[in-house]
């Protein structure tokens, strides 16, 4: 059964996620802060009021708050009941 999930995620200053993947596609809006997104050798930077899409076919990645205030993200995941949002390595 399909399920749409909505999250508010806060990454503290200097915070970094563990390496992970997503089994469902996600739309991410960065409301506040600055992020470094590392997927293998590809590094992207995002700042306040920008958005990105995480594919369920994406490789493992890490997200790091490189700003001077907490990063506030709003995330919408198009998922299925019982499917995890994030899979840590």
N, C-alpha and C positions, 0 to 999 in steps of 0.2 A: 504494500500500500504506500502510495506517495505521501511525502511529508515535507512541508516547507518550514525551515527552522530559522529563527532570527536571534542573534546574539549581540551583546555589547561586550567587547573585549578590551581590557585595559592592560597595557604592557608598561611597567614602571620604567623610569629613567635607567638606562643601562641594562634593562631586561632583555633576555634572548630566549626564544623558544628552543626546545630540543629539536633535533632533526626529525622531520615528520612528512607524511603525505596525507591527502584527503581522498576518501573513496567516492565522494560526491562533489559535483561542481559547486563553487561558491563565488558570490559577489562580495567584495570587501570595499567599504568606504572608510577612508581615514579622515575622521572628523577633526582630530588634533594630533600634532606631533610629526615626527620624521622617522621613517623606517628604512632599514637596509634589508633587502630580500635577496638571499643567496640560494641559487639552485645550481649545484655543480660549479662550473666556472663562470656562470652568468650572474652578475650582480646588478640589481635594479634598486633605485632610490625613489621613495615616495614621500611627499610632504602633505601637509594639511589640505583637505578638500579634494584630494585625488582618490581615484578608485582603481581596483584591479580585479581580475578574474582568476581564480584558482581552478584549474581543470582537474577532474577526477582521473585524467590520464597524465597528470603532472608527475615529475620526479620528486625525490626527497628534497626538502628545502628547510631553511632556517630564516626566521624573521627577528630582527634586532632593533630595539629602540635606540636611535643614535641622536635623539633630540635632548633638549634640556627640560622637558616636562613629560608627564605620562602620555603615552600614545593611546588615543581612544579610537577604536575601530567598531564599526557596525557591520555585521556579517550576516548574509542570507545564504543558507545552504538548501539546495534543491535535492532532497534526500529521500530515503525510504524508512519506514518505521523499523527500528532496531538496528539500522546501519550506523556505525560510529562516525563521528564528524572528523576526527583526527586519529591517525595511526602513528604512534611513535616508534622509531627504529629500535 
